[in-house]
Amino acid sequence: MIERVFAAIVIAVCAVLLLRLLIGERRRYRFDAAARRVWAALRRFGSWLQRKALSLYHWRSSRRHAAQVAEEAIRRARSADGSWDGNVYKPKSFRKPPRDKMH
Protein backbone atom coordinates (compact mmCIF):
# COMPACT_ATOMS: atom_id res chain seq x y z
CA MET A 1 0.00 0.00 0.00
CA ILE A 2 2.69 2.50 0.98
CA GLU A 3 4.65 1.61 -2.16
CA ARG A 4 1.67 2.64 -4.28
CA VAL A 5 1.42 5.97 -2.48
CA PHE A 6 5.12 6.69 -3.05
CA ALA A 7 4.81 5.63 -6.69
CA ALA A 8 1.82 7.95 -7.18
CA ILE A 9 3.75 10.84 -5.63
CA VAL A 10 6.75 10.21 -7.90
CA ILE A 11 4.52 10.00 -10.99
CA ALA A 12 2.77 13.26 -10.03
CA VAL A 13 6.10 15.06 -9.52
CA CYS A 14 7.39 13.76 -12.85
CA ALA A 15 4.20 14.89 -14.60
CA VAL A 16 4.49 18.38 -13.11
CA LEU A 17 8.14 18.65 -14.15
CA LEU A 18 7.31 17.45 -17.68
CA LEU A 19 4.50 20.00 -17.90
CA ARG A 20 6.92 22.68 -16.73
CA LEU A 21 9.31 21.77 -19.56
CA LEU A 22 6.54 21.86 -22.16
CA ILE A 23 5.16 25.30 -21.33
CA GLY A 24 6.85 28.45 -22.58
CA GLU A 25 9.51 30.46 -20.82
CA ARG A 26 7.18 33.19 -19.60
CA ARG A 27 4.64 30.74 -18.23
CA ARG A 28 7.44 28.75 -16.62
CA TYR A 29 8.51 31.85 -14.65
CA ARG A 30 4.93 32.40 -13.53
CA PHE A 31 4.59 28.71 -12.66
CA ASP A 32 7.82 28.80 -10.62
CA ALA A 33 6.70 31.94 -8.78
CA ALA A 34 3.34 30.35 -7.97
CA ALA A 35 5.10 27.18 -6.77
CA ARG A 36 7.35 29.27 -4.50
CA ARG A 37 4.29 31.06 -3.06
CA VAL A 38 2.52 27.76 -2.41
CA TRP A 39 5.66 26.33 -0.77
CA ALA A 40 6.06 29.42 1.43
CA ALA A 41 2.40 29.22 2.46
CA LEU A 42 2.81 25.54 3.34
CA ARG A 43 5.89 26.31 5.44
CA ARG A 44 4.07 29.11 7.27
CA PHE A 45 1.15 26.81 7.94
CA GLY A 46 3.50 24.10 9.22
CA SER A 47 5.22 26.57 11.55
CA TRP A 48 1.87 27.84 12.79
CA LEU A 49 0.66 24.28 13.38
CA GLN A 50 3.84 23.42 15.29
CA ARG A 51 3.51 26.51 17.50
CA LYS A 52 -0.13 25.70 18.27
CA ALA A 53 0.71 22.08 19.10
CA LEU A 54 3.52 23.16 21.46
CA SER A 55 1.27 25.78 23.03
CA LEU A 56 -1.42 23.17 23.64
CA TYR A 57 1.13 20.77 25.12
CA HIS A 58 2.53 23.42 27.48
CA TRP A 59 -0.98 24.54 28.42
CA ARG A 60 -1.97 21.00 29.36
CA SER A 61 1.32 20.46 31.16
CA SER A 62 0.96 23.66 33.20
CA ARG A 63 -2.65 22.77 34.12
CA ARG A 64 -1.54 19.31 35.21
CA HIS A 65 1.29 20.83 37.29
CA ALA A 66 -1.07 23.36 38.88
CA ALA A 67 -3.51 20.60 39.79
CA GLN A 68 -0.70 18.59 41.40
CA VAL A 69 0.51 21.59 43.39
CA ALA A 70 -3.03 22.37 44.56
CA GLU A 71 -3.60 18.75 45.56
CA GLU A 72 -0.33 18.76 47.51
CA ALA A 73 -1.30 21.98 49.31
CA ILE A 74 -4.70 20.54 50.21
CA ARG A 75 -3.08 17.34 51.48
CA ARG A 76 -0.64 19.31 53.63
CA ALA A 77 -3.45 21.48 55.00
CA ARG A 78 -5.49 18.42 55.99
CA SER A 79 -2.62 16.69 57.75
CA ALA A 80 -2.36 16.75 61.52
CA ASP A 81 1.16 18.18 61.55
CA GLY A 82 0.09 21.51 62.95
CA SER A 83 -2.74 23.52 64.43
CA TRP A 84 -5.27 26.02 63.18
CA ASP A 85 -5.57 29.38 64.91
CA GLY A 86 -8.74 30.75 63.34
CA ASN A 87 -7.97 31.06 59.66
CA VAL A 88 -4.20 30.62 60.08
CA TYR A 89 -2.47 27.24 59.89
CA LYS A 90 0.67 26.86 62.01
CA PRO A 91 2.70 23.75 61.17
CA LYS A 92 4.75 22.07 63.88
CA SER A 93 7.88 22.61 61.85
CA PHE A 94 7.63 26.36 62.55
CA ARG A 95 7.91 25.87 66.31
CA LYS A 96 11.24 26.76 67.84
CA PRO A 97 13.14 24.05 69.65
CA PRO A 98 13.35 24.47 73.44
CA ARG A 99 16.28 26.57 74.59
CA ASP A 100 19.17 24.91 76.32
CA LYS A 101 19.13 26.43 79.81
CA MET A 102 22.36 24.81 80.87
CA HIS A 103 24.54 27.64 79.58
C-alpha positions as CSV (number, residue, x, y, z in Angstrom):
1,M,0.0,0.0,0.0
2,I,2.7,2.5,1.0
3,E,4.7,1.6,-2.2
4,R,1.7,2.6,-4.3
5,V,1.4,6.0,-2.5
6,F,5.1,6.7,-3.0
7,A,4.8,5.6,-6.7
8,A,1.8,7.9,-7.2
9,I,3.7,10.8,-5.6
10,V,6.7,10.2,-7.9
11,I,4.5,10.0,-11.0
12,A,2.8,13.3,-10.0
13,V,6.1,15.1,-9.5
14,C,7.4,13.8,-12.8
15,A,4.2,14.9,-14.6
16,V,4.5,18.4,-13.1
17,L,8.1,18.6,-14.1
18,L,7.3,17.5,-17.7
19,L,4.5,20.0,-17.9
20,R,6.9,22.7,-16.7
21,L,9.3,21.8,-19.6
22,L,6.5,21.9,-22.2
23,I,5.2,25.3,-21.3
24,G,6.9,28.4,-22.6
25,E,9.5,30.5,-20.8
26,R,7.2,33.2,-19.6
27,R,4.6,30.7,-18.2
28,R,7.4,28.8,-16.6
29,Y,8.5,31.8,-14.7
30,R,4.9,32.4,-13.5
31,F,4.6,28.7,-12.7
32,D,7.8,28.8,-10.6
33,A,6.7,31.9,-8.8
34,A,3.3,30.4,-8.0
35,A,5.1,27.2,-6.8
36,R,7.3,29.3,-4.5
37,R,4.3,31.1,-3.1
38,V,2.5,27.8,-2.4
39,W,5.7,26.3,-0.8
40,A,6.1,29.4,1.4
41,A,2.4,29.2,2.5
42,L,2.8,25.5,3.3
43,R,5.9,26.3,5.4
44,R,4.1,29.1,7.3
45,F,1.1,26.8,7.9
46,G,3.5,24.1,9.2
47,S,5.2,26.6,11.6
48,W,1.9,27.8,12.8
49,L,0.7,24.3,13.4
50,Q,3.8,23.4,15.3
51,R,3.5,26.5,17.5
52,K,-0.1,25.7,18.3
53,A,0.7,22.1,19.1
54,L,3.5,23.2,21.5
55,S,1.3,25.8,23.0
56,L,-1.4,23.2,23.6
57,Y,1.1,20.8,25.1
58,H,2.5,23.4,27.5
59,W,-1.0,24.5,28.4
60,R,-2.0,21.0,29.4
61,S,1.3,20.5,31.2
62,S,1.0,23.7,33.2
63,R,-2.6,22.8,34.1
64,R,-1.5,19.3,35.2
65,H,1.3,20.8,37.3
66,A,-1.1,23.4,38.9
67,A,-3.5,20.6,39.8
68,Q,-0.7,18.6,41.4
69,V,0.5,21.6,43.4
70,A,-3.0,22.4,44.6
71,E,-3.6,18.7,45.6
72,E,-0.3,18.8,47.5
73,A,-1.3,22.0,49.3
74,I,-4.7,20.5,50.2
75,R,-3.1,17.3,51.5
76,R,-0.6,19.3,53.6
77,A,-3.4,21.5,55.0
78,R,-5.5,18.4,56.0
79,S,-2.6,16.7,57.7
80,A,-2.4,16.8,61.5
81,D,1.2,18.2,61.6
82,G,0.1,21.5,62.9
83,S,-2.7,23.5,64.4
84,W,-5.3,26.0,63.2
85,D,-5.6,29.4,64.9
86,G,-8.7,30.7,63.3
87,N,-8.0,31.1,59.7
88,V,-4.2,30.6,60.1
89,Y,-2.5,27.2,59.9
90,K,0.7,26.9,62.0
91,P,2.7,23.8,61.2
92,K,4.7,22.1,63.9
93,S,7.9,22.6,61.8
94,F,7.6,26.4,62.6
95,R,7.9,25.9,66.3
96,K,11.2,26.8,67.8
97,P,13.1,24.1,69.6
98,P,13.4,24.5,73.4
99,R,16.3,26.6,74.6
100,D,19.2,24.9,76.3
101,K,19.1,26.4,79.8
102,M,22.4,24.8,80.9
103,H,24.5,27.6,79.6
